[in-house]
């Protein structure tokens, strides 16, 4: 839910800049978790883990084009966003990196979502089923997501003074 709200702040960025900044930093832990889990699956697949090999690789276009663009633009987007917050006088180069990263990220995340949307209902339900049919690692994933969201809230609280100072 945080990503769509972050996107809505762009409709009137001047009015919602504080909210944009706070949600942006709150998204860092969940996004880091997603990147970490993706790299873990990548590593396990290419090191020959049977459970990961059984599922097969992602589609070739996703592996070669979309994933690298998505990872690089995500790092660029969040890194430049944090840099803009921390700089007293925002640098036009950092702002340009933020804008270009967002444009690339938007295209890559759009393709990613469309490519995997049909898997979402099955995967979402599998992580919330209790008992014998619970997905392997479901409890750990739920806890990791909850922890990342709590950490995001903590990061946003820590960032409050930075956001307030930035507007002065």
GUMIBA-904149 format. One record per atom (N, C-alpha, C, O): residue number from 1; atom name; x, y, z. Coordinates in steps of 0.001 Angstrom, whole numbers, padded with zeros to 6 digits, m for minus. Example, Ala and Ser with C-alpha at 12.3 -4.5 7.8 and 13.67 -1.06 7.14 Angstrom:
! GUMIBA-904149
n, atom, c1, c2, c3
1, N, 013190, m005690, 007800 .
1, CA, 012300, m004500, 007800 .
1, C, 013200, m003300, 007800 .
1, O, 014236, m003319, 008465 .
2, N, 012850, m002250, 007080 .
2, CA, 013670, m001060, 007140 .
2, C, 012900, 000030, 007870 .
2, O, 013409, 001138, 008039 .
! end
This chain:
! GUMIBA-904149
n, atom, c1, c2, c3
1, N, 000812, m001203, 000000 .
1, CA, 000000, 000000, 000000 .
1, C, 000855, 001267, 000000 .
1, O, 000415, 002317, m000469 .
2, N, 002076, 001165, 000526 .
2, CA, 002912, 002365, 000583 .
2, C, 003338, 002849, m000801 .
2, O, 003422, 004055, m001033 .
3, N, 003609, 001922, m001720 .
3, CA, 004026, 002339, m003067 .
3, C, 002945, 003136, m003789 .
3, O, 003256, 004181, m004360 .
4, N, 001683, 002686, m003791 .
4, CA, 000660, 003517, m004440 .
4, C, 000489, 004887, m003776 .
4, O, 000273, 005887, m004460 .
5, N, 000586, 004932, m002451 .
5, CA, 000465, 006223, m001761 .
5, C, 001638, 007117, m002153 .
5, O, 001467, 008314, m002383 .
6, N, 002815, 006534, m002227 .
6, CA, 003994, 007294, m002659 .
6, C, 003767, 007848, m004057 .
6, O, 004103, 008997, m004343 .
7, N, 003194, 007019, m004927 .
7, CA, 002895, 007481, m006287 .
7, C, 001886, 008611, m006304 .
7, O, 002010, 009540, m007102 .
8, N, 000886, 008546, m005433 .
8, CA, m000124, 009606, m005376 .
8, C, 000472, 010941, m004933 .
8, O, m000023, 011998, m005324 .
9, N, 001519, 010903, m004129 .
9, CA, 002134, 012165, m003696 .
9, C, 002726, 012924, m004878 .
9, O, 002912, 014139, m004811 .
10, N, 003023, 012202, m005965 .
10, CA, 003602, 012851, m007141 .
10, C, 002600, 013756, m007855 .
10, O, 002994, 014638, m008619 .
11, N, 001309, 013541, m007609 .
11, CA, 000285, 014360, m008261 .
11, C, 000352, 015816, m007814 .
11, O, m000018, 016716, m008567 .
12, N, 000819, 016049, m006604 .
12, CA, 001030, 017403, m006098 .
12, C, 002244, 017355, m005169 .
12, O, 002123, 017505, m003953 .
13, N, 003393, 017147, m005763 .
13, CA, 004610, 016922, m004984 .
13, C, 004921, 018089, m004056 .
13, O, 005370, 017883, m002929 .
14, N, 004688, 019293, m004514 .
14, CA, 004973, 020454, m003667 .
14, C, 004142, 020399, m002378 .
14, O, 004645, 020699, m001295 .
15, N, 002885, 020020, m002503 .
15, CA, 002004, 019941, m001329 .
15, C, 002316, 018753, m000435 .
15, O, 002157, 018823, 000784 .
16, N, 002761, 017657, m001050 .
16, CA, 002955, 016403, m000309 .
16, C, 004422, 015991, m000196 .
16, O, 004723, 014811, m000012 .
17, N, 005330, 016955, m000305 .
17, CA, 006749, 016613, m000301 .
17, C, 007176, 015927, 000994 .
17, O, 007930, 014955, 000954 .
18, N, 006712, 016411, 002131 .
18, CA, 007078, 015777, 003410 .
18, C, 006596, 014331, 003448 .
18, O, 007342, 013434, 003840 .
19, N, 005358, 014108, 003044 .
19, CA, 004809, 012754, 003013 .
19, C, 005593, 011883, 002026 .
19, O, 005879, 010720, 002310 .
20, N, 005937, 012451, 000868 .
20, CA, 006723, 011732, m000139 .
20, C, 008066, 011284, 000452 .
20, O, 008491, 010145, 000261 .
21, N, 008715, 012183, 001161 .
21, CA, 010019, 011866, 001751 .
21, C, 009881, 010806, 002846 .
21, O, 010675, 009866, 002902 .
22, N, 008889, 010951, 003705 .
22, CA, 008722, 010003, 004809 .
22, C, 008331, 008614, 004315 .
22, O, 008854, 007613, 004805 .
23, N, 007422, 008546, 003357 .
23, CA, 007057, 007237, 002807 .
23, C, 008247, 006640, 002071 .
23, O, 008484, 005435, 002143 .
24, N, 008991, 007473, 001369 .
24, CA, 010177, 006985, 000653 .
24, C, 011170, 006307, 001588 .
24, O, 011670, 005224, 001281 .
25, N, 011459, 006931, 002722 .
25, CA, 012399, 006298, 003651 .
25, C, 011768, 005102, 004358 .
25, O, 012462, 004144, 004696 .
26, N, 010446, 005155, 004584 .
26, CA, 009769, 004009, 005203 .
26, C, 009785, 002792, 004278 .
26, O, 009718, 001654, 004743 .
27, N, 009872, 003031, 002986 .
27, CA, 009913, 001928, 002017 .
27, C, 011287, 001257, 001921 .
27, O, 011400, 000163, 001367 .
28, N, 012314, 001890, 002446 .
28, CA, 013665, 001332, 002296 .
28, C, 013780, m000078, 002893 .
28, O, 014258, m000969, 002190 .
29, N, 013375, m000337, 004137 .
29, CA, 013497, m001711, 004647 .
29, C, 012682, m002753, 003865 .
29, O, 013222, m003816, 003559 .
30, N, 011393, m002495, 003524 .
30, CA, 010683, m003511, 002728 .
30, C, 011300, m003728, 001346 .
30, O, 011343, m004855, 000854 .
31, N, 011774, m002656, 000724 .
31, CA, 012409, m002795, m000589 .
31, C, 013728, m003551, m000452 .
31, O, 014058, m004378, m001302 .
32, N, 014477, m003275, 000604 .
32, CA, 015721, m004018, 000845 .
32, C, 015422, m005499, 001077 .
32, O, 016170, m006360, 000613 .
33, N, 014346, m005799, 001786 .
33, CA, 013943, m007198, 001986 .
33, C, 013618, m007856, 000653 .
33, O, 014042, m008983, 000400 .
34, N, 012875, m007169, m000198 .
34, CA, 012521, m007719, m001513 .
34, C, 013774, m007960, m002349 .
34, O, 013914, m009017, m002964 .
35, N, 014675, m007001, m002374 .
35, CA, 015922, m007180, m003125 .
35, C, 016735, m008337, m002552 .
35, O, 017285, m009149, m003296 .
36, N, 016807, m008403, m001224 .
36, CA, 017553, m009492, m000587 .
36, C, 016960, m010854, m000889 .
36, O, 017697, m011800, m001168 .
37, N, 015636, m010971, m000839 .
37, CA, 015011, m012269, m001126 .
37, C, 015188, m012646, m002594 .
37, O, 015339, m013822, m002924 .
38, N, 015169, m011652, m003466 .
38, CA, 015387, m011918, m004892 .
38, C, 016813, m012401, m005127 .
38, O, 017033, m013367, m005858 .
39, N, 017779, m011728, m004507 .
39, CA, 019169, m012166, m004657 .
39, C, 019377, m013549, m004053 .
39, O, 020162, m014338, m004578 .
40, N, 018688, m013853, m002959 .
40, CA, 018776, m015178, m002344 .
40, C, 018270, m016246, m003306 .
40, O, 018925, m017270, m003503 .
41, N, 017091, m016004, m003912 .
41, CA, 016544, m016975, m004878 .
41, C, 017484, m017135, m006069 .
41, O, 017715, m018248, m006542 .
42, N, 018023, m016016, m006551 .
42, CA, 018979, m016027, m007661 .
42, C, 020185, m016887, m007299 .
42, O, 020578, m017767, m008064 .
43, N, 020767, m016632, m006133 .
43, CA, 021947, m017371, m005668 .
43, C, 021640, m018853, m005522 .
43, O, 022408, m019696, m005986 .
44, N, 020524, m019175, m004881 .
44, CA, 020165, m020582, m004653 .
44, C, 019909, m021310, m005980 .
44, O, 020292, m022469, m006139 .
45, N, 019265, m020631, m006919 .
45, CA, 019002, m021261, m008222 .
45, C, 020315, m021565, m008938 .
45, O, 020526, m022683, m009407 .
46, N, 021196, m020568, m009021 .
46, CA, 022427, m020741, m009787 .
46, C, 023497, m021550, m009051 .
46, O, 024510, m021911, m009651 .
47, N, 023292, m021841, m007766 .
47, CA, 024207, m022752, m007067 .
47, C, 023641, m024168, m007027 .
47, O, 024207, m025049, m006379 .
48, N, 022526, m024385, m007721 .
48, CA, 022016, m025742, m007919 .
48, C, 021080, m026293, m006864 .
48, O, 020891, m027508, m006799 .
49, N, 020483, m025445, m006029 .
49, CA, 019541, m025931, m005024 .
49, C, 018352, m026593, m005718 .
49, O, 017715, m025994, m006584 .
50, N, 018063, m027836, m005327 .
50, CA, 017009, m028616, m005990 .
50, C, 015646, m027928, m005922 .
50, O, 014925, m027891, m006919 .
51, N, 015290, m027387, m004771 .
51, CA, 013970, m026771, m004618 .
51, C, 013823, m025539, m005513 .
51, O, 012731, m025263, m006012 .
52, N, 014904, m024804, m005718 .
52, CA, 014853, m023618, m006564 .
52, C, 014983, m024002, m008041 .
52, O, 014359, m023377, m008899 .
53, N, 015782, m025017, m008340 .
53, CA, 015925, m025490, m009727 .
53, C, 014621, m026088, m010233 .
53, O, 014292, m025967, m011413 .
54, N, 013877, m026736, m009334 .
54, CA, 012611, m027362, m009703 .
54, C, 011607, m026337, m010237 .
54, O, 010839, m026631, m011154 .
55, N, 011619, m025155, m009666 .
55, CA, 010703, m024107, m010113 .
55, C, 011127, m023519, m011460 .
55, O, 010312, m022914, m012156 .
56, N, 012373, m023692, m011823 .
56, CA, 012867, m023186, m013096 .
56, C, 013257, m021724, m013023 .
56, O, 012945, m021034, m012052 .
57, N, 013941, m021256, m014056 .
57, CA, 014389, m019863, m014069 .
57, C, 013245, m018931, m014462 .
57, O, 012242, m019370, m015024 .
58, N, 013402, m017657, m014165 .
58, CA, 012428, m016677, m014667 .
58, C, 012490, m016639, m016202 .
58, O, 013433, m017141, m016813 .
59, N, 011480, m016041, m016794 .
59, CA, 011473, m015895, m018251 .
59, C, 012742, m015168, m018689 .
59, O, 013253, m014312, m017967 .
60, N, 013246, m015510, m019867 .
60, CA, 014516, m014971, m020354 .
60, C, 014512, m013440, m020393 .
60, O, 015471, m012812, m019943 .
61, N, 013446, m012831, m020925 .
61, CA, 013388, m011369, m020998 .
61, C, 013435, m010756, m019601 .
61, O, 014071, m009723, m019390 .
62, N, 012762, m011396, m018652 .
62, CA, 012755, m010879, m017288 .
62, C, 014154, m010963, m016677 .
62, O, 014592, m010051, m015977 .
63, N, 014846, m012069, m016950 .
63, CA, 016188, m012283, m016386 .
63, C, 017222, m011345, m016972 .
63, O, 018069, m010817, m016252 .
64, N, 017154, m011137, m018285 .
64, CA, 018220, m010407, m018973 .
64, C, 017975, m008903, m019030 .
64, O, 018914, m008116, m018908 .
65, N, 016727, m008503, m019214 .
65, CA, 016447, m007072, m019393 .
65, C, 015764, m006422, m018191 .
65, O, 016248, m005424, m017658 .
66, N, 014652, m006988, m017775 .
66, CA, 013818, m006315, m016776 .
66, C, 014459, m006328, m015395 .
66, O, 014550, m005283, m014752 .
67, N, 014904, m007488, m014929 .
67, CA, 015454, m007575, m013569 .
67, C, 016657, m006652, m013355 .
67, O, 016688, m005925, m012361 .
68, N, 017655, m006657, m014261 .
68, CA, 018775, m005729, m014034 .
68, C, 018338, m004258, m014032 .
68, O, 018832, m003465, m013231 .
69, N, 017416, m003896, m014925 .
69, CA, 016924, m002514, m014956 .
69, C, 016158, m002184, m013680 .
69, O, 016283, m001087, m013137 .
70, N, 015367, m003142, m013210 .
70, CA, 014581, m002918, m012002 .
70, C, 015474, m002776, m010772 .
70, O, 015265, m001880, m009954 .
71, N, 016458, m003645, m010639 .
71, CA, 017367, m003579, m009492 .
71, C, 018187, m002287, m009524 .
71, O, 018273, m001579, m008521 .
72, N, 018786, m001984, m010674 .
72, CA, 019619, m000783, m010776 .
72, C, 018802, 000488, m010554 .
72, O, 019252, 001400, m009861 .
73, N, 017603, 000552, m011140 .
73, CA, 016793, 001760, m010981 .
73, C, 016252, 001881, m009555 .
73, O, 016091, 002994, m009053 .
74, N, 015971, 000762, m008902 .
74, CA, 015518, 000806, m007510 .
74, C, 016621, 001372, m006621 .
74, O, 016370, 002244, m005789 .
75, N, 017831, 000877, m006802 .
75, CA, 018968, 001380, m006016 .
75, C, 019209, 002856, m006329 .
75, O, 019438, 003655, m005420 .
76, N, 019159, 003217, m007611 .
76, CA, 019336, 004613, m008001 .
76, C, 018252, 005513, m007448 .
76, O, 018532, 006619, m006985 .
77, N, 017019, 005045, m007494 .
77, CA, 015879, 005837, m007029 .
77, C, 015957, 006093, m005523 .
77, O, 015846, 007234, m005074 .
78, N, 016145, 005034, m004756 .
78, CA, 016178, 005204, m003300 .
78, C, 017471, 005877, m002848 .
78, O, 017452, 006706, m001938 .
79, N, 018579, 005531, m003469 .
79, CA, 019854, 006171, m003109 .
79, C, 019843, 007661, m003382 .
79, O, 020270, 008454, m002543 .
80, N, 019356, 008043, m004551 .
80, CA, 019307, 009471, m004884 .
80, C, 018263, 010197, m004035 .
80, O, 018438, 011371, m003709 .
81, N, 017181, 009507, m003677 .
81, CA, 016181, 010115, m002807 .
81, C, 016748, 010436, m001441 .
81, O, 016514, 011517, m000900 .
82, N, 017492, 009497, m000888 .
82, CA, 018134, 009734, 000410 .
82, C, 019173, 010849, 000287 .
82, O, 019274, 011713, 001157 .
83, N, 019942, 010819, m000801 .
83, CA, 020946, 011870, m001011 .
83, C, 020284, 013240, m001097 .
83, O, 020787, 014207, m000525 .
84, N, 019157, 013331, m001810 .
84, CA, 018446, 014614, m001904 .
84, C, 017985, 015094, m000528 .
84, O, 018032, 016288, m000232 .
85, N, 017546, 014168, 000297 .
85, CA, 017099, 014543, 001646 .
85, C, 018251, 015058, 002493 .
85, O, 018093, 016008, 003260 .
86, N, 019412, 014425, 002352 .
86, CA, 020537, 014756, 003217 .
86, C, 021323, 015984, 002761 .
86, O, 022029, 016605, 003555 .
87, N, 021200, 016327, 001491 .
87, CA, 021924, 017489, 000984 .
87, C, 021199, 018767, 001386 .
87, O, 019984, 018879, 001219 .
88, N, 021950, 019732, 001918 .
88, CA, 021331, 021011, 002275 .
88, C, 020849, 021750, 001038 .
88, O, 019769, 022340, 001032 .
89, N, 021652, 021711, 000008 .
89, CA, 021307, 022355, m001259 .
89, C, 021308, 021262, m002322 .
89, O, 022361, 020907, m002851 .
90, N, 020118, 020723, m002638 .
90, CA, 020045, 019601, m003573 .
90, C, 020765, 019877, m004881 .
90, O, 020598, 020927, m005502 .
91, N, 021551, 018924, m005272 .
91, CA, 022361, 018979, m006474 .
91, C, 021487, 018628, m007679 .
91, O, 020703, 017681, m007616 .
92, N, 021614, 019380, m008774 .
92, CA, 020787, 019108, m009951 .
92, C, 021122, 017752, m010558 .
92, O, 020250, 017118, m011152 .
93, N, 022369, 017289, m010425 .
93, CA, 022731, 015966, m010935 .
93, C, 022017, 014875, m010131 .
93, O, 021501, 013919, m010710 .
94, N, 021984, 015012, m008812 .
94, CA, 021310, 014022, m007970 .
94, C, 019815, 014026, m008273 .
94, O, 019188, 012968, m008322 .
95, N, 019241, 015217, m008477 .
95, CA, 017827, 015307, m008814 .
95, C, 017563, 014648, m010168 .
95, O, 016555, 013961, m010330 .
96, N, 018454, 014848, m011139 .
96, CA, 018299, 014224, m012462 .
96, C, 018388, 012697, m012343 .
96, O, 017627, 011979, m012992 .
97, N, 019305, 012208, m011524 .
97, CA, 019431, 010755, m011305 .
97, C, 018132, 010222, m010693 .
97, O, 017654, 009152, m011073 .
98, N, 017569, 010969, m009752 .
98, CA, 016324, 010554, m009114 .
98, C, 015195, 010462, m010142 .
98, O, 014443, 009487, m010153 .
99, N, 015075, 011473, m011003 .
99, CA, 014014, 011484, m012009 .
99, C, 014198, 010372, m013049 .
99, O, 013244, 009666, m013377 .
100, N, 015406, 010219, m013561 .
100, CA, 015666, 009187, m014570 .
100, C, 015485, 007802, m013959 .
100, O, 014920, 006912, m014595 .
101, N, 015956, 007615, m012737 .
101, CA, 015780, 006326, m012058 .
101, C, 014296, 006007, m011906 .
101, O, 013881, 004862, m012082 .
102, N, 013501, 007020, m011579 .
102, CA, 012068, 006796, m011423 .
102, C, 011421, 006382, m012742 .
102, O, 010595, 005470, m012769 .
103, N, 011787, 007037, m013817 .
103, CA, 011204, 006712, m015121 .
103, C, 011552, 005270, m015516 .
103, O, 010685, 004522, m015968 .
104, N, 012811, 004888, m015344 .
104, CA, 013231, 003516, m015660 .
104, C, 012543, 002535, m014712 .
104, O, 012054, 001489, m015138 .
105, N, 012510, 002879, m013429 .
105, CA, 011875, 002013, m012421 .
105, C, 010402, 001796, m012738 .
105, O, 009905, 000673, m012645 .
106, N, 009702, 002863, m013112 .
106, CA, 008267, 002768, m013397 .
106, C, 008001, 001793, m014547 .
106, O, 007091, 000968, m014473 .
107, N, 008798, 001896, m015599 .
107, CA, 008641, 000961, m016717 .
107, C, 008973, m000465, m016311 .
107, O, 008235, m001394, m016639 .
108, N, 010076, m000640, m015602 .
108, CA, 010508, m001988, m015202 .
108, C, 009543, m002618, m014204 .
108, O, 009237, m003806, m014312 .
109, N, 009062, m001848, m013242 .
109, CA, 008133, m002415, m012252 .
109, C, 006794, m002728, m012914 .
109, O, 006123, m003690, m012539 .
110, N, 006411, m001928, m013882 .
110, CA, 005176, m002206, m014618 .
110, C, 005246, m003533, m015354 .
110, O, 004310, m004330, m015291 .
111, N, 006343, m003772, m016046 .
111, CA, 006540, m005040, m016754 .
111, C, 006605, m006188, m015756 .
111, O, 006001, m007238, m015973 .
112, N, 007335, m005991, m014663 .
112, CA, 007489, m007019, m013627 .
112, C, 006128, m007405, m013045 .
112, O, 005810, m008589, m012929 .
113, N, 005339, m006414, m012684 .
113, CA, 004024, m006677, m012100 .
113, C, 003134, m007418, m013096 .
113, O, 002483, m008400, m012740 .
114, N, 003109, m006954, m014326 .
114, CA, 002272, m007617, m015334 .
114, C, 002722, m009056, m015596 .
114, O, 001890, m009939, m015805 .
115, N, 004025, m009291, m015584 .
115, CA, 004547, m010634, m015852 .
115, C, 004212, m011621, m014738 .
115, O, 004018, m012808, m015000 .
116, N, 004143, m011142, m013505 .
116, CA, 003948, m012052, m012369 .
116, C, 002587, m011922, m011701 .
116, O, 002325, m012598, m010706 .
117, N, 001721, m011071, m012225 .
117, CA, 000419, m010838, m011613 .
117, C, m000415, m012110, m011493 .
117, O, m001129, m012297, m010508 .
118, N, m000325, m012976, m012488 .
118, CA, m001136, m014197, m012459 .
118, C, m000707, m015163, m011349 .
118, O, m001487, m016033, m010965 .
119, N, 000506, m015027, m010831 .
119, CA, 000981, m015872, m009727 .
119, C, 000527, m015344, m008357 .
119, O, 000480, m016095, m007383 .
120, N, 000202, m014076, m008291 .
120, CA, m000038, m013416, m007008 .
120, C, m001118, m014061, m006152 .
120, O, m000862, m014317, m004975 .
121, N, m002315, m014340, m006672 .
121, CA, m003342, m014918, m005780 .
121, C, m002904, m016226, m005134 .
121, O, m003103, m016418, m003935 .
122, N, m002316, m017120, m005905 .
122, CA, m001875, m018411, m005369 .
122, C, m000787, m018225, m004319 .
122, O, m000836, m018848, m003259 .
123, N, 000189, m017379, m004603 .
123, CA, 001296, m017168, m003670 .
123, C, 000833, m016460, m002399 .
123, O, 001269, m016801, m001300 .
124, N, m000045, m015481, m002550 .
124, CA, m000532, m014740, m001382 .
124, C, m001324, m015658, m000452 .
124, O, m001152, m015615, 000766 .
125, N, m002175, m016473, m001024 .
125, CA, m002974, m017394, m000209 .
125, C, m002073, m018436, 000452 .
125, O, m002278, m018778, 001617 .
126, N, m001080, m018943, m000279 .
126, CA, m000195, m019989, 000263 .
126, C, 000539, m019509, 001506 .
126, O, 000768, m020296, 002424 .
127, N, 000908, m018252, 001555 .
127, CA, 001629, m017739, 002724 .
127, C, 000734, m017514, 003925 .
127, O, 001240, m017335, 005033 .
128, N, m000582, m017515, 003747 .
128, CA, m001482, m017260, 004866 .
128, C, m002261, m018490, 005296 .
128, O, m003022, m018431, 006262 .
129, N, m002084, m019607, 004592 .
129, CA, m002748, m020859, 004971 .
129, C, m001994, m021456, 006145 .
129, O, m000765, m021514, 006140 .
130, N, m002720, m021890, 007130 .
130, CA, m002096, m022503, 008306 .
130, C, m002211, m024021, 008202 .
130, O, m003078, m024539, 007498 .
131, N, m001351, m024710, 008891 .
131, CA, m001458, m026171, 008967 .
131, C, m000604, m026875, 007932 .
131, O, 000455, m026384, 007541 .
132, N, m001077, m028027, 007495 .
132, CA, m000294, m028896, 006620 .
132, C, 000018, m028262, 005271 .
132, O, 001062, m028554, 004686 .
133, N, m000866, m027395, 004760 .
133, CA, m000666, m026836, 003434 .
133, C, 000070, m025499, 003464 .
133, O, 000203, m024851, 002425 .
134, N, 000542, m025082, 004613 .
134, CA, 001262, m023810, 004693 .
134, C, 002515, m023884, 003829 .
134, O, 003238, m024880, 003853 .
135, N, 002763, m022834, 003073 .
135, CA, 003941, m022776, 002208 .
135, C, 005209, m022863, 003048 .
135, O, 005268, m022341, 004161 .
136, N, 006220, m023527, 002501 .
136, CA, 007510, m023626, 003185 .
136, C, 008053, m022213, 003400 .
136, O, 008170, m021433, 002455 .
137, N, 008376, m021899, 004625 .
137, CA, 008915, m020584, 004951 .
137, C, 007874, m019495, 005098 .
137, O, 008230, m018327, 005256 .
138, N, 006592, m019844, 005049 .
138, CA, 005522, m018842, 005124 .
138, C, 005574, m018012, 006393 .
138, O, 005445, m016789, 006351 .
139, N, 005763, m018677, 007513 .
139, CA, 005822, m017961, 008798 .
139, C, 007015, m017011, 008830 .
139, O, 006893, m015874, 009286 .
140, N, 008164, m017474, 008348 .
140, CA, 009360, m016627, 008314 .
140, C, 009130, m015414, 007404 .
140, O, 009513, m014297, 007751 .
141, N, 008510, m015632, 006249 .
141, CA, 008233, m014515, 005337 .
141, C, 007287, m013503, 005980 .
141, O, 007517, m012297, 005885 .
142, N, 006234, m013977, 006631 .
142, CA, 005304, m013054, 007287 .
142, C, 006020, m012227, 008348 .
142, O, 005802, m011021, 008457 .
143, N, 006863, m012873, 009116 .
143, CA, 007604, m012157, 010165 .
143, C, 008608, m011174, 009566 .
143, O, 008773, m010063, 010069 .
144, N, 009271, m011586, 008500 .
144, CA, 010243, m010695, 007856 .
144, C, 009560, m009464, 007267 .
144, O, 010080, m008354, 007376 .
145, N, 008397, m009654, 006644 .
145, CA, 007652, m008520, 006096 .
145, C, 007198, m007603, 007221 .
145, O, 007341, m006384, 007120 .
146, N, 006655, m008172, 008291 .
146, CA, 006213, m007355, 009427 .
146, C, 007392, m006585, 010026 .
146, O, 007266, m005401, 010340 .
147, N, 008519, m007246, 010182 .
147, CA, 009702, m006578, 010737 .
147, C, 010187, m005459, 009820 .
147, O, 010591, m004398, 010295 .
148, N, 010150, m005690, 008512 .
148, CA, 010607, m004647, 007581 .
148, C, 009671, m003442, 007612 .
148, O, 010119, m002302, 007493 .
149, N, 008373, m003694, 007772 .
149, CA, 007425, m002583, 007864 .
149, C, 007616, m001802, 009164 .
149, O, 007549, m000573, 009168 .
150, N, 007853, m002514, 010260 .
150, CA, 008142, m001835, 011530 .
150, C, 009444, m001038, 011436 .
150, O, 009527, 000094, 011911 .
151, N, 010455, m001645, 010817 .
151, CA, 011729, m000938, 010630 .
151, C, 011524, 000304, 009766 .
151, O, 012128, 001346, 010022 .
152, N, 010678, 000198, 008749 .
152, CA, 010375, 001351, 007907 .
152, C, 009731, 002469, 008701 .
152, O, 010054, 003642, 008511 .
153, N, 008815, 002104, 009597 .
153, CA, 008216, 003108, 010469 .
153, C, 009255, 003774, 011354 .
153, O, 009214, 004984, 011579 .
154, N, 010191, 002969, 011854 .
154, CA, 011274, 003520, 012672 .
154, C, 012177, 004447, 011879 .
154, O, 012569, 005506, 012369 .
155, N, 012505, 004058, 010669 .
155, CA, 013348, 004900, 009809 .
155, C, 012630, 006219, 009515 .
155, O, 013252, 007282, 009518 .
156, N, 011331, 006148, 009264 .
156, CA, 010567, 007375, 009005 .
156, C, 010570, 008287, 010232 .
156, O, 010690, 009505, 010094 .
157, N, 010440, 007714, 011423 .
157, CA, 010488, 008529, 012643 .
157, C, 011844, 009200, 012807 .
157, O, 011930, 010370, 013179 .
158, N, 012912, 008439, 012521 .
158, CA, 014258, 009005, 012612 .
158, C, 014441, 010121, 011584 .
158, O, 015162, 011088, 011827 .
159, N, 013783, 009977, 010436 .
159, CA, 013931, 010957, 009352 .
159, C, 013108, 012223, 009568 .
159, O, 013323, 013218, 008876 .
160, N, 012167, 012206, 010518 .
160, CA, 011317, 013384, 010731 .
160, C, 012097, 014691, 010893 .
160, O, 011748, 015678, 010247 .
161, N, 013133, 014736, 011724 .
161, CA, 013881, 015984, 011853 .
161, C, 014573, 016403, 010557 .
161, O, 014680, 017593, 010261 .
162, N, 015040, 015427, 009792 .
162, CA, 015695, 015737, 008498 .
162, C, 014676, 016342, 007548 .
162, O, 014966, 017325, 006866 .
163, N, 013487, 015760, 007500 .
163, CA, 012426, 016290, 006630 .
163, C, 012041, 017692, 007067 .
163, O, 011894, 018580, 006227 .
164, N, 011875, 017906, 008359 .
164, CA, 011508, 019213, 008862 .
164, C, 012595, 020251, 008552 .
164, O, 012292, 021374, 008147 .
165, N, 013851, 019867, 008743 .
165, CA, 014957, 020795, 008460 .
165, C, 015052, 021098, 006982 .
165, O, 015409, 022213, 006600 .
166, N, 014745, 020140, 006155 .
166, CA, 014836, 020325, 004701 .
166, C, 013867, 021398, 004234 .
166, O, 014153, 022129, 003285 .
167, N, 012725, 021495, 004896 .
167, CA, 011715, 022470, 004476 .
167, C, 011998, 023876, 004977 .
167, O, 011389, 024838, 004508 .
168, N, 012908, 024002, 005914 .
168, CA, 013282, 025345, 006384 .
168, C, 014153, 025950, 005354 .
168, O, 014603, 027085, 005515 .
! end
